Amino acid sequence: MKVNVCGDVAASIWHQLRRTRLASIEYRVLLRPALPVDQLDRRLAVQPPDLIMGYRYLSLLGRA
């Protein structure tokens, strides 16, 4: 299934996951140019795409 992800959807996903699902700062990859998430609507009730859900699942396995 093809998903059309706009900036507002990306901002909503980022807002949901940034506090609990990110790697330590030394392991993060920063994108250039950064998505202006503070300027987008981050209140959308969205589900992350399957790829992100898979990464979340794998991170939980690593904590067990």
Secondary structure, 3 states (H helix, E strand, C coil): CCCCCCHHHHHHHHHHHCCCCCCCHHHCCCCCCCCCHHHCCCCCCCCCCHHHHHHHHHHHHHHC
